[in-house]
Amino acid sequence: MAEPHILVVDDARDIREPLGQYLRKMGFRVDLAGDAADARDRLANGAFDLVVLDIMMPGEDGLSLCRWIAGQDGPPVILLTAMADDADRIVGLELGADDYVVKPFNPRELLARIRAVLRRVPATGPVVASARRRFSGWVHDPDKAVLERNDGTKVDLTSAENRLLLVFLDRPRTVLSREQLLDLTAGREAKAYDRAIDNQISRLRRKIEVDPAHPALIVTEWGGGYRLAADVTALDEKGGP
């Protein structure tokens, strides 16, 4: 499984670049964006597991971008905020941010917050299957964390989405409760955070469903959990069954 992919958004180069270097040293893939427009473009064209986002930026500020990310069912967000911005921190959490760190911050504290959020969403866990599989017009390559549609369109998955889809493909047409999904995707790291599963389901639906508001592939079983409503076929190296 590829290491988690993080987007750092901060207009201050003397914060953005050293932070990117530090997180890469800690084992993450990292992209850097200097403003909200750059961040939107990267989020639209890449798959990220988490966004570290500065609130105070020229042009569109971090709170506005945070609102947009939440509205897109995007990755979790950790806000970077100034000491005096109590109101901004509260608003940020209300807008959908998962956590915040006050500037100036110790990189080790931010690292701990990142790891805690990634555990909650859940973004870790070993891949238990490496075979490419076909389901309902899609082919899933778990090693590359990529989905390919019949028309050749490719969709990148975050590590959390990749892991969650693997669980469904291992158990097609089986109703899985939130508790089961948490245990299968995050194991002992899961804790009592079933809302994380709902968020990940929503994000995955936006990538694979024709109409995410009326899902036909990952369906909700009211009172029971979720079910992959498709047959799954394993493929050989040449792409055949």
SEPA-675581 format. One record per residue: residue number from 1; x, y, z of N, C-alpha, C in turn. Coordinates in steps of 0.02 Angstrom, whole numbers. Last residue first. Layout:
# SEPA-675581
[NUM [X Y Z] [X Y Z] [X Y Z]]
...
//
This chain:
# SEPA-675581
[241 [-537 -659 -861] [-559 -694 -801] [-523 -759 -790]]
[240 [-401 -550 -920] [-457 -596 -929] [-476 -629 -864]]
[239 [-289 -475 -905] [-353 -440 -900] [-412 -485 -911]]
[238 [-171 -536 -896] [-188 -511 -962] [-256 -476 -963]]
[237 [-167 -582 -767] [-121 -528 -784] [-137 -498 -852]]
[236 [-343 -609 -732] [-274 -630 -734] [-231 -572 -758]]
[235 [-469 -554 -614] [-438 -551 -680] [-367 -578 -676]]
[234 [-621 -600 -532] [-548 -591 -529] [-520 -595 -600]]
[233 [-772 -515 -520] [-735 -566 -557] [-661 -551 -552]]
[232 [-923 -489 -433] [-852 -474 -437] [-816 -532 -471]]
[231 [-1083 -409 -444] [-1042 -470 -445] [-969 -449 -458]]
[230 [-1155 -290 -331] [-1125 -308 -395] [-1088 -374 -388]]
[229 [-1182 -201 -217] [-1234 -233 -257] [-1207 -249 -327]]
[228 [-1111 -203 -65] [-1091 -196 -135] [-1140 -236 -178]]
[227 [-1192 -123 71] [-1183 -183 31] [-1160 -165 -39]]
[226 [-1200 -67 244] [-1190 -56 173] [-1177 -122 137]]
[225 [-1318 -73 374] [-1251 -52 353] [-1249 -38 279]]
[224 [-1443 -86 442] [-1396 -141 437] [-1326 -120 420]]
[223 [-1529 17 442] [-1525 -20 504] [-1474 -76 502]]
[222 [-1539 3 270] [-1561 41 328] [-1564 -4 390]]
[221 [-1409 -14 176] [-1458 -59 205] [-1481 -28 271]]
[220 [-1357 72 35] [-1369 75 107] [-1423 26 127]]
[219 [-1242 14 -89] [-1310 33 -67] [-1314 30 9]]
[218 [-1142 40 -210] [-1135 33 -138] [-1199 59 -107]]
[217 [-1222 48 -333] [-1168 0 -321] [-1157 -13 -247]]
[216 [-1313 148 -338] [-1336 83 -361] [-1283 28 -348]]
[215 [-1365 297 -253] [-1314 246 -268] [-1345 179 -288]]
[214 [-1408 438 -278] [-1450 379 -282] [-1406 319 -300]]
[213 [-1305 526 -273] [-1362 539 -229] [-1411 480 -228]]
[212 [-1217 483 -373] [-1200 470 -303] [-1258 483 -254]]
[211 [-1245 409 -513] [-1281 461 -476] [-1268 449 -401]]
[210 [-1144 319 -545] [-1171 363 -597] [-1206 422 -565]]
[209 [-1007 295 -432] [-1079 292 -447] [-1097 339 -504]]
[208 [-872 315 -405] [-892 256 -443] [-966 255 -463]]
[207 [-848 434 -336] [-801 413 -388] [-827 356 -431]]
[206 [-944 450 -242] [-935 505 -289] [-889 485 -347]]
[205 [-923 336 -163] [-981 340 -208] [-973 394 -261]]
[204 [-813 377 -88] [-805 323 -138] [-863 324 -187]]
[203 [-871 474 -7] [-817 492 -52] [-808 440 -107]]
[202 [-966 397 65] [-988 453 23] [-935 472 -28]]
[201 [-880 309 132] [-930 283 85] [-952 338 37]]
[200 [-815 402 214] [-777 366 163] [-824 335 110]]
[199 [-921 444 297] [-885 492 256] [-848 457 199]]
[198 [-956 323 359] [-1005 358 318] [-971 407 272]]
[197 [-836 299 429] [-857 254 376] [-908 287 331]]
[196 [-839 402 523] [-785 400 474] [-803 354 416]]
[195 [-941 369 607] [-953 422 559] [-899 424 506]]
[194 [-889 278 697] [-923 251 639] [-940 304 588]]
[193 [-788 265 801] [-791 322 755] [-826 301 691]]
[192 [-717 202 922] [-789 212 909] [-797 274 865]]
[191 [-576 114 849] [-609 149 903] [-683 160 885]]
[190 [-477 66 752] [-543 92 734] [-574 136 787]]
[189 [-359 3 770] [-356 76 770] [-426 107 765]]
[188 [-378 -130 754] [-375 -105 822] [-374 -29 826]]
[187 [-450 -105 596] [-429 -152 647] [-431 -121 717]]
[186 [-486 -34 484] [-440 -2 531] [-417 -47 588]]
[185 [-565 -118 405] [-522 -68 373] [-470 -39 420]]
[184 [-633 -205 489] [-599 -233 430] [-551 -183 398]]
[183 [-689 -120 585] [-642 -172 606] [-601 -198 547]]
[182 [-772 -40 505] [-718 -10 545] [-666 -62 564]]
[181 [-858 -138 457] [-816 -101 410] [-758 -67 447]]
[180 [-922 -180 574] [-881 -227 536] [-833 -191 489]]
[179 [-986 -61 609] [-937 -89 655] [-892 -139 618]]
[178 [-1074 -45 503] [-1021 5 514] [-966 -23 559]]
[177 [-1100 -206 424] [-1117 -153 471] [-1060 -103 475]]
[176 [-1132 -266 266] [-1080 -254 316] [-1100 -196 360]]
[175 [-1208 -386 168] [-1220 -327 209] [-1167 -323 263]]
[174 [-1142 -437 14] [-1147 -452 85] [-1158 -387 124]]
[173 [-1110 -419 -117] [-1180 -432 -101] [-1191 -452 -28]]
[172 [-940 -469 -96] [-993 -441 -137] [-1062 -465 -114]]
[171 [-814 -459 -18] [-878 -483 10] [-937 -455 -31]]
[170 [-706 -403 -78] [-696 -469 -46] [-762 -501 -26]]
[169 [-758 -281 -110] [-746 -329 -165] [-732 -399 -138]]
[168 [-761 -219 17] [-824 -234 -19] [-813 -286 -73]]
[167 [-624 -211 43] [-668 -247 89] [-733 -266 55]]
[166 [-580 -130 -63] [-556 -199 -57] [-602 -240 -12]]
[165 [-639 -9 -28] [-664 -45 -86] [-641 -118 -85]]
[164 [-559 23 84] [-630 12 92] [-659 -27 33]]
[163 [-432 40 23] [-442 -11 75] [-516 -27 83]]
[162 [-460 148 -61] [-434 85 -89] [-447 28 -40]]
[161 [-495 248 29] [-544 225 -19] [-524 157 -48]]
[160 [-370 261 96] [-431 243 133] [-484 215 86]]
[159 [-285 301 -6] [-272 238 27] [-333 214 67]]
[158 [-387 364 -143] [-345 374 -84] [-333 305 -52]]
[157 [-380 325 -317] [-411 317 -251] [-361 336 -197]]
[156 [-407 390 -480] [-362 376 -424] [-402 371 -359]]
[155 [-476 325 -623] [-492 364 -563] [-444 343 -508]]
[154 [-484 330 -801] [-451 306 -740] [-466 354 -682]]
[153 [-573 273 -941] [-565 325 -891] [-535 296 -827]]
[152 [-603 169 -1026] [-533 188 -1018] [-521 242 -967]]
[151 [-731 125 -1027] [-712 172 -1080] [-640 196 -1075]]
[150 [-739 47 -911] [-738 14 -976] [-717 59 -1033]]
[149 [-626 123 -791] [-692 109 -818] [-686 76 -886]]
[148 [-518 83 -662] [-523 99 -733] [-592 77 -759]]
[147 [-446 142 -512] [-503 111 -544] [-502 131 -618]]
[146 [-302 116 -409] [-333 147 -468] [-393 106 -490]]
[145 [-194 74 -328] [-250 114 -301] [-284 153 -356]]
[144 [-101 -15 -369] [-93 53 -394] [-145 101 -365]]
[143 [-151 -128 -305] [-80 -110 -296] [-67 -38 -317]]
[142 [-284 -141 -347] [-270 -119 -278] [-197 -98 -267]]
[141 [-374 -99 -476] [-305 -120 -466] [-284 -97 -397]]
[140 [-530 -139 -540] [-494 -112 -482] [-425 -142 -479]]
[139 [-635 -92 -669] [-581 -138 -650] [-540 -104 -595]]
[138 [-812 -79 -698] [-750 -53 -671] [-699 -109 -663]]
[137 [-932 -137 -733] [-902 -89 -779] [-837 -57 -755]]
[136 [-957 -219 -614] [-1004 -170 -641] [-971 -116 -684]]
[135 [-794 -264 -582] [-862 -261 -554] [-900 -204 -588]]
[134 [-644 -357 -580] [-693 -320 -619] [-761 -322 -583]]
[133 [-481 -344 -506] [-548 -373 -509] [-595 -326 -547]]
[132 [-314 -397 -479] [-360 -349 -511] [-428 -383 -518]]
[131 [-248 -450 -323] [-275 -466 -388] [-320 -409 -414]]
[130 [-207 -431 -195] [-173 -391 -246] [-200 -403 -316]]
[129 [-269 -416 -30] [-277 -445 -97] [-243 -401 -147]]
[128 [-247 -347 83] [-251 -419 90] [-260 -454 23]]
[127 [-148 -215 135] [-189 -240 80] [-188 -316 84]]
[126 [-156 -159 306] [-123 -194 252] [-171 -214 197]]
[125 [-193 6 356] [-211 -64 355] [-179 -98 296]]
[124 [-268 171 356] [-213 124 360] [-238 53 358]]
[123 [-368 264 366] [-327 266 306] [-271 215 306]]
[122 [-540 282 407] [-475 257 424] [-433 253 361]]
[121 [-505 400 502] [-546 403 440] [-561 340 400]]
[120 [-427 389 616] [-500 393 624] [-537 383 558]]
[119 [-298 389 567] [-324 328 600] [-399 329 604]]
[118 [-290 518 520] [-287 463 472] [-310 397 503]]
[117 [-292 586 644] [-347 594 597] [-348 537 546]]
[116 [-168 542 697] [-231 529 733] [-291 534 686]]
[115 [-76 590 605] [-83 518 614] [-148 500 649]]
[114 [-96 728 623] [-107 697 558] [-119 621 566]]
[113 [-57 744 757] [-126 759 737] [-142 725 671]]
[112 [79 711 746] [36 671 789] [-37 681 771]]
[111 [121 815 662] [127 745 640] [81 700 681]]
[110 [101 925 746] [61 918 685] [63 846 660]]
[109 [200 894 841] [130 897 861] [84 889 801]]
[108 [313 904 763] [296 838 792] [225 837 816]]
[107 [320 1039 730] [303 990 678] [284 922 706]]
[106 [242 1151 836] [296 1102 833] [277 1051 780]]
[105 [188 1312 776] [176 1244 800] [240 1203 796]]
[104 [131 1478 811] [182 1433 783] [175 1364 815]]
[103 [-26 1407 760] [40 1434 743] [66 1478 799]]
[102 [-117 1266 813] [-105 1338 821] [-33 1355 801]]
[101 [-214 1155 720] [-151 1165 756] [-137 1240 756]]
[100 [-365 1057 716] [-327 1118 703] [-264 1119 744]]
[99 [-477 942 631] [-434 962 687] [-401 1028 669]]
[98 [-568 931 529] [-562 876 576] [-521 893 637]]
[97 [-690 1046 465] [-620 1028 480] [-618 974 533]]
[96 [-822 1085 445] [-803 1017 427] [-731 999 438]]
[95 [-870 1201 495] [-871 1194 422] [-849 1125 400]]
[94 [-841 1191 629] [-911 1187 609] [-918 1176 533]]
[93 [-704 1210 624] [-730 1145 645] [-803 1137 625]]
[92 [-706 1346 583] [-674 1295 543] [-699 1225 560]]
[91 [-767 1409 691] [-800 1409 626] [-771 1353 582]]
[90 [-665 1389 786] [-732 1362 797] [-770 1356 731]]
[89 [-559 1457 726] [-552 1386 742] [-621 1354 750]]
[88 [-610 1587 719] [-595 1551 657] [-589 1476 670]]
[87 [-619 1619 855] [-680 1615 815] [-668 1576 751]]
[86 [-482 1619 890] [-528 1572 921] [-591 1563 879]]
[85 [-353 1672 841] [-411 1659 799] [-458 1608 828]]
[84 [-234 1696 905] [-291 1737 924] [-355 1719 888]]
[83 [-139 1607 847] [-158 1600 917] [-222 1637 934]]
[82 [-189 1552 681] [-152 1596 727] [-181 1591 797]]
[81 [-192 1384 614] [-225 1446 633] [-181 1486 682]]
[80 [-219 1258 502] [-166 1295 536] [-192 1364 551]]
[79 [-329 1118 506] [-318 1189 496] [-256 1213 534]]
[78 [-346 971 420] [-318 999 482] [-301 1072 467]]
[77 [-473 876 343] [-435 939 344] [-410 953 415]]
[76 [-506 732 239] [-507 768 303] [-458 826 301]]
[75 [-557 753 64] [-518 722 118] [-524 762 183]]
[74 [-729 792 16] [-658 784 5] [-623 754 65]]
[73 [-861 818 -15] [-844 756 20] [-770 739 10]]
[72 [-876 945 -58] [-858 896 -109] [-846 826 -80]]
[71 [-894 1012 59] [-951 1007 14] [-939 957 -42]]
[70 [-765 1010 110] [-817 972 144] [-877 961 99]]
[69 [-705 1097 17] [-681 1028 23] [-735 984 56]]
[68 [-776 1216 44] [-780 1185 -22] [-759 1111 -19]]
[67 [-735 1242 175] [-806 1233 161] [-815 1196 94]]
[66 [-598 1261 152] [-620 1206 194] [-694 1190 181]]
[65 [-602 1379 78] [-579 1318 46] [-600 1257 86]]
[64 [-647 1466 178] [-687 1457 117] [-667 1392 82]]
[63 [-540 1454 267] [-608 1435 288] [-653 1422 228]]
[62 [-429 1505 197] [-433 1434 213] [-502 1411 234]]
[61 [-482 1626 71] [-449 1604 132] [-462 1530 145]]
[60 [-440 1690 -86] [-485 1645 -50] [-451 1618 12]]
[59 [-324 1816 -55] [-374 1790 -100] [-424 1748 -60]]
[58 [-200 1755 63] [-228 1807 19] [-276 1776 -31]]
[57 [-244 1665 211] [-211 1667 147] [-240 1724 105]]
[56 [-265 1590 357] [-252 1658 332] [-211 1656 268]]
[55 [-270 1448 373] [-331 1489 369] [-318 1556 336]]
[54 [-190 1313 291] [-183 1377 327] [-247 1417 319]]
[53 [-208 1141 303] [-233 1202 271] [-226 1263 316]]
[52 [-178 985 248] [-156 1031 301] [-165 1101 271]]
[51 [-281 852 203] [-259 919 185] [-239 957 248]]
[50 [-269 679 157] [-278 731 208] [-250 797 181]]
[49 [-261 597 47] [-288 568 108] [-302 621 162]]
[48 [-299 629 -125] [-264 646 -63] [-300 615 -3]]
[47 [-278 617 -292] [-311 583 -236] [-269 595 -173]]
[46 [-305 747 -416] [-266 698 -379] [-307 667 -323]]
[45 [-379 848 -471] [-342 804 -516] [-300 751 -482]]
[44 [-438 923 -373] [-480 899 -428] [-445 847 -471]]
[43 [-330 956 -293] [-381 912 -266] [-426 883 -320]]
[42 [-263 1044 -380] [-231 981 -359] [-282 932 -331]]
[41 [-358 1147 -389] [-336 1112 -449] [-305 1044 -431]]
[40 [-366 1189 -257] [-425 1163 -290] [-406 1121 -351]]
[39 [-234 1238 -238] [-258 1181 -200] [-319 1149 -232]]
[38 [-232 1348 -323] [-186 1293 -336] [-210 1230 -300]]
[37 [-328 1424 -255] [-339 1405 -325] [-295 1345 -343]]
[36 [-272 1447 -128] [-332 1405 -134] [-343 1382 -205]]
[35 [-90 1430 -133] [-152 1467 -125] [-211 1420 -138]]
[34 [18 1346 -144] [28 1411 -114] [-34 1453 -105]]
[33 [39 1175 -106] [0 1226 -142] [8 1292 -105]]
[32 [124 1019 -123] [120 1086 -93] [80 1132 -138]]
[31 [111 847 -77] [107 899 -128] [99 966 -92]]
[30 [190 701 -18] [167 769 -3] [167 811 -67]]
[29 [185 545 62] [188 580 -2] [158 649 9]]
[28 [274 514 216] [215 531 178] [232 554 107]]
[27 [384 491 300] [356 435 262] [293 450 223]]
[26 [453 591 359] [414 548 403] [375 494 366]]
[25 [501 660 251] [550 623 292] [514 573 338]]
[24 [382 722 215] [411 671 170] [461 627 208]]
[23 [371 810 321] [322 757 314] [346 702 266]]
[22 [483 894 297] [478 856 359] [430 797 352]]
[21 [452 951 173] [512 910 180] [508 866 242]]
[20 [335 1022 208] [333 969 158] [392 923 164]]
[19 [390 1114 297] [341 1065 321] [335 1007 272]]
[18 [474 1189 212] [503 1147 266] [455 1095 293]]
[17 [367 1242 127] [418 1198 101] [454 1157 155]]
[16 [279 1319 214] [255 1266 169] [310 1217 149]]
[15 [354 1416 278] [318 1365 317] [303 1305 273]]
[14 [408 1492 180] [454 1471 234] [420 1424 283]]
[13 [298 1523 100] [346 1473 76] [391 1448 132]]
[12 [137 1547 142] [204 1563 166] [253 1508 147]]
[11 [16 1497 103] [46 1547 59] [118 1564 80]]
[10 [-22 1326 104] [-1 1383 145] [35 1432 99]]
[9 [-66 1165 110] [-88 1227 78] [-70 1285 124]]
[8 [-18 1004 74] [-5 1060 119] [-20 1125 82]]
[7 [-88 848 59] [-82 912 25] [-73 967 78]]
[6 [-29 681 64] [-50 741 100] [-40 803 56]]
[5 [-57 512 60] [-41 569 18] [-71 632 49]]
[4 [15 369 141] [-36 420 136] [-12 482 99]]
[3 [105 250 35] [100 290 96] [46 344 86]]
[2 [27 109 -44] [65 171 -46] [54 211 18]]
[1 [42 -59 0] [0 0 0] [44 62 0]]
//
